[in-house]
């Protein structure tokens, strides 16, 4: 990580920013490969026998939205959208207690420009310079 970078911001945003903008040929999956079985049991993901306790998406379901976004004529000429479950995510009201939808601050164009500029400065990666 860079000097003074907040760890969660660096991990969840800057790393992805640099990766995508360099068109890295490989992606970092399965996400659970570094978790021990005991951790997954404690998180309630699996039981002691390794059987799922929650309804997770299959690999095909997990990638379906990305494939849809890359190929759907519905998105021709559009960009900067949040997608989920093979559709454009709905903007939800502030304070909504849900794991679906996109929050208004995430689609604010001024904040997006500020974040892009900061990310490019911090990572040294900006394909549009």
N, C-alpha and C positions, 0 to 999 in steps of 0.2 A: 504494500500500500504506500501511497505517497505521504509525504510529511504533513502531519496535522489532519489527515483525512479521517472523518468519522467512519468507523468500521462498517456500520450497516449501510450507510450511503455509498461507500466505496464498493462493498460487496454486491448490493442489490441494484445499484445504478451504474456507477462508473465502470465497473468491470464489464457489464453488458454493453454499455455505450461503446467502449473501446473494441470489444469483440465484434459487435455488429458492424461497426464502421470500418473495420479491417477485413470484413467478410471472412472470418475465420472458418476454415473448412470442417472443423469438428465441433460438436456441441457436448457439454458437461452433464450426461445422463448415464445410468439411473441415479436420480438424486439421493436415494437412500443408501447408496453403496458404502457410505462411511458411518452409518448408524449401526450399532449393535442391536441384536434381537431384543435385549432387555430394554433398550431405549424405545424401540417401536412398541413393545408391550406397554411400557409406562405411558406412552403417548396415546394409547388406546387404538392404535392402527391395526395391530394383530394380536391374536391370543398366544398363549405359551407354545402352541403347536405351529405357529407361523401362519395361521389362517386369518384373512382380513376380517376386521370387526366393523369396518366402515365401508361404504360404497365408494370405491375409488374408480376413476376412469381407467379403462384399458389403455395400452399404448396407442392403439388406433383411435380411440376416443380422445386421448390427450393431444394428439397431433391434428385431429380433424379440423379444428378452427384455424390453425396455421395454413393448412392445405387449402381450406375454403378461402381464406383471406388472400392467398397467393393466386388463386385461379378464378374467383367469382367475378363475373361481369358486373354484378351489383356494386362492386367497389371501384370500377373503372373511373379514373380521374380523381379519386378520393385518396386522402392520406391523413395521417394523424388521428386515426380513429382507434378506439378501444373495442376489441371484439371478444366475444365469449359465446361458447356453444353454437358456433357457425352462424353468428349474426352480429350486428353492430350492438355493442353494449348500450343500455339505456343510462342516461344521466339520472342519478338518484338524488333525493333531497339531502341536504346536509344533516348529519346526525343519524342517518339511516343505519340501522343495525343489521347489515346484510353482507354476505360475502359476494353477492352478485352486483352487477352494475358498475358504473364509474362515477366517482365523486366530482362535483363541479370544479374544484380546484385543479383536478388532473387534466381538464380540457381548456384551461385558461390560456389563450395564446401568448399573453405577455409573460406569464410564468414559464411557459414552454420555451420561449426565446431566451429568457434569463438562464434557465436550466441548461439549454444547449450551449450557450456561450460559456458558462462556468465549466461544464463537462469537457468541452473542447480545450479550454485553458488548462484544466487540471490534468487531463490525460495526454495532451499533446496530439490528439487525434481529431481531425476535422476534415473529412473528404471534400468539403465545399470551399476550402481556403485555396 
